[in-house]
Amino acid sequence: MSVEVRPVQQRAERKAFIRFPWKIYPGRYPAWVPPLLTEESKRINPKKNPFFGHGAVQLFLAYRNGGVVGRIAAIENTLHNEFHEDRVGFFGMFESIEDQEVASALLDAAAEWVRGRGLESMRGPVNFSTNEDCGLLIDNFEAPPTVMMPFNPPYYAGLLETWGLEKAKDLLALRGDKDQFDLPRFERLVSVAKRSGVDMQVRGLRMDKFDEEVNLVRELYNSAWERNWGFVPMTDEEVDHMAKQLKPVVDPELALIGEIDGEPVGFALSLPDINQAIRQCNGRLFPFGVFKLLWYMRRIVGVRIITLGVKKEYRHTGLAAMFYFETFKRATGKGHSWGESSWVLEDNTDMLGGLDKMKFWLDKTYRIYERAV
């Protein structure tokens, strides 16, 4: 039976796009965490997602015999291309039944759209930028993803690679357990750093000055991470949007700002792994999902270390070691028994070296693919 791929235009089609994963995962992939439907609806809505202020997205659905069998988003991120002086398009939100004809038809449609905008290659999966969830899981399909990390069936890699996509970069998720953390080592490193004569402090986020803190984090993020592969600076609107999303779940004692001689020079953010609660809701907060969410939120036992960065001129000071030490001390003090650091670029030797010293191990690999179009 032939496959027909059509652009999403009508409200019913957008609803079908959002709900399609429920045709792939339930009953077959127990590690899947159903996304909240309200958040997915906001993600693809140009009026509610500030990404559309500098990017364009075209959603596609694949049909066979009148039924939906796959989906994909074709993406142009003009901010990425301006920042990197590049001509790359992206694809994301890819889901498909286990059928190469379906997957190839979806990727063909995305590539044609990207090519039609004058772009030369297509990279993904990215939903919709590297500041959001991205990468294709290629190992450890038994463990649920942590908050804001993707999950997919094992057969997706074969579908993408058969179409001609090749590895561009691997993003790593490393895991550490409380009982294996070398606390004395980091106590010594922090002690040495403090004896260096530099006034170095780490503090939690001041929720009573939340807007001011968000502005500070914006400046730190866009300066400390700017040379990372795939990095895209966040606009003011995107930072405000993400801050609004995270405010209800952020633990201010795990959102750390590092100061040297009173100047903020680094930032580290760990979030309680709310996926442990979200997976109980099956995509819906109402009418009863919100109660499940609140109930299971109190039983979260792990954190995702989302980001840790220090301005380049201060990376020799030992502030990173102090971030590691404070994150461990504060997280375990709240009852968390493990942490996942994700994602880390496969060639970020500094970060990987620090995690190795903390006895973290490689737990999952997420791959970004690319192909000329």
N, C-alpha and C positions, 0 to 999 in steps of 0.2 A: 504494500500500500504506500502511495506517495505521501511525502511530508510537505505541508504548506506552512511557511513562516510569514506571519503578518505583524506589522507594527501595532503596538498597543495604543488605542486612541480613545475608546469609550470607557465609562466607569465600570461596566461589567467586566471588561477585559483587564482593567487594573486589579479588580477584585480577584479574578482568576489567576493573574500573575502572582499576587501576594500569597494566595492559598495553594499554589501548585506543590510546594514541598510536602504537604500532607499526603500527596499521592506517591511520594518516594519513600519516606522514612518510617512512618508508624508501623510497628510490628516487625520491621526488618532490621532497623538500626537503633538499638536501645540507647546508644550513647548520644543520640541527637537531642539537642535542646531546642524545642519549638520556639521560634522568635515570637515576640509579642506583636500581634497583628496591628495594633494601633501604632507602634513604632515603625513597623515596615511601611504602613500607609504614609506616615510622615516622611519617611526616607525618599519615597518616589514622588512626593508632592513638591513642585517648584515653589509653591507659596510658603512651605514650611521647612524646607531644607536649604540653608544658605549656600550649599555647594553650587546650586544653580546660579548663584551670582557671578561665578567665574567658570562654570562648566555647563556642558550640554549632555543630555542623556536621552537615548532612544531605547525604549523597551520593546522586546519582541516575544511573541508566543509561537510555538510550533504546534501544529494541529495534524492529527491523523484520524480519518473517519469522523471528523467533527469534534473529537476530544483533544484536550490539551495534553501534550506529551513532553513539553520542554519549555524553557524560558531562558532569556539572556538580556543583559543590558549593554548597549554600546555607549561608550563614554568619551567625551573630549574634555580634558582638564587643561584649560588654557593657562592657568597659573603654573601648573607643572611644566608645560612647554616653554613658557617665558622664563621660569627660574632656571631650567636646565638647558635652555637654548636647544630644544629638542622638537621632534615632530612625531610624537608617539600618541596613539590612541589606546584606549583601554576597553576591556570587557569585564563584566562582573555579574553577580546574582545569577550565575549559571546553574541550572538544574536540568537534568535530562533523564529519561528512562534509559535503561541499558541497551542502547541502540545507536550504532555509529551513524546511520543515515540521519537520525534526528539531531544528534550532536553536531554533525558536519553542516547540516542545513542552518542551524542556529549560528554557528561560528562564521559561516559564509555570509549570512545576513549582517552580522556585526561588522565583519571585515569590509563589506561593501559600503556600509554607512561610514565607517572610519575613513576609508579611502576617498569617499566622496567629499570629505571635509579637508582634503589635501594632506592627510597624515600618511606616514610611510610605514609604520609598523603598528602592531596591536599587542598589548601586554595585559596580563591578568592571571587569575581573577583578582579584581580590586573593586571594592564596594563603598563608595565610589572613588576614594583616594586612599593613599597609604596612611592617612590620619584616621581611617576607619578600619573595619575588619578586611583583611586581604590574605591572599595565598590559598593554595589548594593543599589540603592535608594529604600526605603521601604515606604515612605510617601510623601505627598505634590508633586503630579505629575503635578500640574497645573502651577507651577512656573518654568521658564527656569533655567537651571544650570548656575552657574557663571563660569568664565574662568578656564579651567583645572579641572573641576568637571564633573562627569559622569551623564548620564540620561538613564533611561530604562523604559519599560512598567511596569505597576503594576503586571502583571501576572508572571513576571520572578521569584519573590520570591517563588511562589508556585511550579514552575518547579524545582528549585534548592532544595527546602525542600522535595519535594516528592521523589527526587532521593536519599535523605539521608543526605544532607548537613545540618549542624547545626551552629548556631551563634558562632563565635569566638570572635568578638569584634564589637561594634558599633562606627562609626565615625560621629561626629555631626557637623552640619552647623548651626551657630547662627547668627542672623541678628539684626542689630541695626539701628535706624533712627536718623538723625541729631537732630531732635526736642526733642528726649528723652534722649540724652546723658547728664549725670550729670557733666557738665563742671566744676562748682565750686568745686566739690569734688576732682577732679583730679588736679585742680590748687592748692588746699591745700596740696595734697599729694606730688606734685612736689616741692612746696615751702618748705615743711618739709625736703624732701630729700636733697635739695640744702643747707639747713641750718645745715646739719649733719657734715659739714667739709670736705666732699668728693667732689673732683672736678669731677662732672658728666656732660657730654655733649652728645647731640644727634645731628648728622649731616646727611645730605643727601649723596647719592652716588656721587663720583667724576667721572663724565663721561670722563673727559680728562685724567684720570688715570684708565680707565676701567679695564684693565688686572690686575693691581695691586689690585684693589678693589675686583675683582673676586677671586683672591688668598686669600685675607683676609676673604671673606665670606665663602669660602670653609673650612678654618680652624675653623671659628666660628660655622658653621653648624655641622661639624663632631664632635665637642667637646660639644656643648650646647645641642644637641638632642640625644646623644648616648644611653641613657637609656630608651628612649621611646619604647613602644611595637611596634614591627614590623619595627623599624628603621633599615635602611641599609645605611652605609656610602657611600657617592658618590665618585667615582673615579675621578681623575683629568680630564679624558676625558669626563665623564658624566657632571661634573660641567661646563667645557668649552662648551660642546654641548648645555646645557640648557641656559647658558649665551648668546650664539649666538642666540638662539631662542627668548629669552626674550628682548634682547637689543633694538629691534625696538619699543617695546611697553612699556618698563619700564619707569616709571616716577621717575627720580632721587630724587625728593623731597619726594617720598613715599617709597624709599628704604633706610632705616635708619640704621646707625651704631652707637652703643652706646659706649662711651669711659669713663673710670674712671681713673683719674690721667694720662690721655693721652694714656691709653692702651685700645685697642678695646676689649670689653668683651661681646657684644651682637649684635643681628641683628634682624630687623623686616622688612618684605617685604609686601607691599600691591600693587596690580596691578589694574589698571582700568579694569573694567569688559568688556573686548573686545568681549565677547560673544554677547553683544548687537549689535555689528557691524558684527561679523562673521556670525550670523544667517541669514543675508541678502544675503549672497553670495551663498547659497545652495551648498557648498563644492568646489566651483571653484573661483579662483582669476582671471582667464583669460577667455574670453577677457575683460569682463566688471565688474567682481566681485571686482577687486582691487579698482575701482572707488567708488563702493558702500561701500567698507570697509573704505576708507578714508573719505567719506561723513559722515557715521554713527559714526566713531571714535570721531568726534567732538561733538557728542550728548550723549556720555556716562555719566551716572549720578550716578554710584555706583562703589565701589571697593570691591575686594576680599582680605581680610587680610590672606595671604597665610601662613606666618610663623612669629613667634616671640619667641625668645629664648635668654637666658642669661646664661653665664657660671655659673656652680653650686656655686662657691665660692663668686659670686657677686649677688645672687638672693635676698639677704636681703637689698639691697641698695636703692630700690625704682626706679631702672632703668626701670622696666617693666611699672610702672605707667607713667613714662616720655615717653615711647614709645607710650602708649595709648593716652596720651595727645597730643603729637606731630602729631601722625597719624590723629587724629580727626581734629586738627587745620588746618593741611596742606590739608587734603582731602576736608573738607568743604570750605576752601578758594579757591579751584579749581572748586567749583560748585557741588561736589558730595553730595548727600542727604542721602545715606545709605551705609552700609558696611556689608559684610558677612565674618565672621571668620570661615574658614574651611580649612582642617577638624581638629576637636579637639577630642581626645580620650574620650570616655564616662566616664572614671575614672580619667581624668586629673583634679583633684579638684582645683588645683591652677589656671589653665587657666580658668576653668568654673566659679570660684569664681570672678576672675577679670572681666570677661565678664558680669556676673550678676550685678556687681557694675556699669557697664556702661549701664545697662538697655537693654542688648542684650537678645533675646529670642530664644528658639529652633525653627528652621525653617524647617530643613530637617534632616533625619537620613539615613546614608549609612551603610550597614551591610557587614562585612567580614564573610564568611562562611568557614567551614572546615569539612573534613571527612577523616577517615582512609581509606587507599587504599590497 
